[in-house]
Amino acid sequence: MKIDLDNSTRLYYSIREVASHFGVNESLLRFWETEFDIINPRKTEGGARQYKKEDIETIALVYHLVKEKGMTLEGARQTLSHKKDETLRKVQVIEKLEKIKKELEDMEREFDTE
């Protein structure tokens, strides 16, 4: 399940929803919290994690660097400490292009069925 951050009015998302969004295990998100000090979801009194849009965007950066670019955790940490803004812009552009591609594919399917 992908979370539509642009159109959602929700303030918080559960760890299950965020893990599903990225297609990873919840344990990986908890591990990344220990490895990257920039990932700090809010925790309820019971210890349940609540992720804001900004938290999810930060996880997207880590995901891009580690899973898509194949960086080591140390390499990702260094990149985020020196080039976080640049990396964030790149990830945002990639996400927008993926949305445009999906819309174009949907339009193509509609034309093919007519």
C-alpha positions, 0 to 999 in steps of 0.5 A: 500500500502506497501512502499518498503524502501529497493528498493525505490530511492525516498527521500520523501513520503507523509503522505497519503502514510505513513499512508497507509503503516501502515494501520492507519489514517493520524491523528494518524501520526500527533498525534504521532508527538506531542507525540514523539519528535523523529518523525519530518517529513520535512514540505513544505512551504504549511505545507505538511509533507514529510517523509524520510526513517528514519522517516518511520523507526522511525514510525515503531518503535512507531507502533510496540510498541503501536499497536503490543505490546500494550504499552501505549504512556508513555511506548513506550516513555520510551522504545525509550529513553532507548532501541531505538537501540535494539528495532530498530534491533528487528523491522528490523528482524521482517520485514525481516522475514515477507518478507521471509515468503511472498516470501516462500508463493509465491513460494509455490503457484507457485509450487501448480499451476504447 
